[in-house]
Amino acid sequence: GKDIADGSRKLTLAMVWQLMRFNVTQFLGSFGLSEMDILTWANRRVRAVDNQLTVKGFADPALRTGVYLLQLISAVAPQCIDSSHILLGLTPDECRLNAQYIISTVHKLGSAATVFASWRDVCESRPKMMLTIFAAIMAKDLQRS
């Protein structure tokens, strides 16, 4: 408590991460799902849209372009994605624009899972933050089912 009250950035971020992790774990647990279940679900959903795309984990470098996540959102909520706005992710600017589009769209999905990630987390493929994005998209898909 005192370190956080004194403004220790590292400890404050650690506490926030634990709260985020609890939120995601609680969401997953409510459906009896593991992180691997989310990954399997996502690959299956994306294959329906583009059978060339697949990821091996939440730290997969392929996630940095944003294309995979945009295709995942498109598979779950096609009305939310304008495919003409999906860039190839060949440059840092294209990756950033895709990532901003992802975060904006996931917030608009209004799913049961809270999204704590920013576009920078997508561009850097931070696995913990990617998990929150995947969970939010999956929540929307499960709500529709």
Salt bridges, closest charged atoms under 4 A:
ASP6 OD2 - LYS2 NZ 2.71
GLU35 OE2 - ARG21 NH1 2.65
ASP82 OD2 - HIS85 ND1 3.32
ASP93 OD1 - ARG96 NH2 3.51
ASP121 OD1 - ARG126 NH1 2.48
GLU124 OE1 - ARG126 NH2 2.35
ASP141 OD2 - ARG45 NE 3.24
ASP141 OD1 - ARG144 NH2 3.42
